[in-house]
Amino acid sequence: QVQLVESGGGLVQAGGSLGLSCTASSRGGFSSSAMGWYRQAPGKQRELVVTITAGNTNYADSVKGRFTISRDNAKNTVYLQMNSLKPEDTAVYYCYARSWGGNDYWGQGTQVTVSA
């Protein structure tokens, strides 16, 4: 079984920055084909923020130029640097990982709140 451990959520003022991290672990070891971040605001559906694979990144248009994802393959860890934050970025952010076997895993979510 895979566990995704997230950290870095919090409260920040508009225009500020915040960093999130997520590590995937398993008793039998784990190697992901993809990792990334999704988010869900109250009253809205969960939406893609960004995903990263060995060769590609895919950012939502709403965060391009402001958010940056990075990856540490050896640790199965991804980091999300969020700059120029806006109130509309307020949401619960969920870490995501996909195994080579095609199974999807989700973190418990971490709250990001951006005040005006």
N, C-alpha and C positions, 0 to 999 in steps of 0.2 A: 504494500500500500504506500502511496506517495503522499507526503505532506508538503504543503507550501507555506512557508513562514514569511510573513510580511512585516515591515516596519517602516516608520517614517511619516505616517499621517499626522495631521495636526491643523492648527488654525494659523492663517497667514493673511495679511492685508493685500488688497489688489495691487498688482505690480511687483509683488514679492516673489520669492522662490521657495521651493520645497523639493526634497528628494525622497524617493521611495526605493526600497529594496525588497527583493523576494528571493528566497532560496528553496529549491526543491530537494527533498531528501526521501530516502527509502531504506528500509532495513536490508534489502537485497541490492541496493544500488540503483541509480537512476540516471538515464541519459535522455534528454529531451530533443525532439526534432524542432520544436518551436516553443518560445516563451513570449510573454507579453503582459499587457495590462488592458483591462476593460473598466468601465465605470458605470454607475447607475445613480441617477439623481431621483429624488422623490417624485413619484408620478410619471416617471419616464422608464423606457426599456433600457436594459443594459446595452451599452454601445462600445464598439472598439475604440481604444485609444491608440495603441500601437502593438505590433507583433514583430518579432525578430527571429530569423532563422540563420543558418550558416552563411547564406549568401544574400539575404534580402531583409529590408525593413519596410514596414507598411504603416504609415501614420494616417490617422484621421485628419481630414482637411482642417478641422477646428483647432488642431494643436500643432500643425506644421510650423516650423520656425520658432516655436516656443518650448516644446518638449523634446528631450533627447533620451533615447534608450541606449544602454550599453549592456554588454554581456560578459560574464566570466564563465566560459565553458567548463573549465575544470571543477568549478564549484556549483555548477547548475544554478547560477545566480544572475538575475537581471536587476538593473538599476534604472530608475526613471528620474531624470532631472527635469523639473518643471519650473520654467522661468516666465516672467511677465504674466503671472496668474490673474485670472479674471473671476468675478463672482460666478459666472456661468460654468466655471470649472468645478464648482462645489458638487461633490458626489462621494459615494463610497467607491473606492478603487479596489479592484480585484485582480490579484495576480493569476496568471494563466500559464499552464504548461501542457504540451502534448507529447506523449511518449512515441517512440518509434513504432510501437504496436498500434497506434491510433487511438489510445485512450486519452481523454481530456481530464485535467485536474484543475481545481480552483482553490484559491486561498479564501480565508474567512472574510476578507475585506478590511480596509482601513479608511477611516473618514478623513476627507480633505475638505476643509471649509475655508472659503476665501471671502473676506469681508470687503465691502465697498469702501 
